[in-house]
Amino acid sequence: MGPHHDRAVRSRRRDAAGARRRRRPCRRIPSAALEHTERRARSVARVSALPREQREVLLLKEYEGLKFREIADVLGVAESTVKSRMYAGLDAMRMSLASLGIH
């Protein structure tokens, strides 16, 4: 994976982040909004702690909406590798969040 791949991944992440920022503001009661913000911050921290390969796959799948085949093409790896990275990352996330009492 070379600089073009890294640039493509960063570009997709920026595009997705911009789309999320443009969404309408959340109309929750303050305590629920604060809880949501804190939960989101913990989740983002856990995603950031994943190994790069797992983090890339998880972000491309969940935030970019790419299919496993598309992710495999972007990353230049086998589709089965993408799936194993995805499920390893999700398992790590599940365990990490469960340790914080988030289910």
C-alpha positions, 0 to 999 in steps of 0.5 A: 500500500502506497501513498495513493492508498493512504491519500484515498483513505484520508480523503474518504474519512474527511468526506465522511466527517464533513457529511456527519458535521452537516447533519441536523443538530441533535434535539435531545434533552441536555443529560441525554445529549451529554451521555451520547457525546461521552459514549461517542467519545469513548467509542472514537477512542476505542476505534483509534486504539485498534491496529491500523489494518482493523481501523481502516476496514472498520471505517471504510465499512461502517462510515463509508458504506463500502462493501467488503469487495470494494474495501478489498480493492481499495486496500489491495488485499483479499476479501477474506482478509478484509472480513477477518480484519473487520470481525477482529476489529469488531470483537476488540471493540466489543470487548473494550466497550464492555469493559467500560460497561457499554453494551 
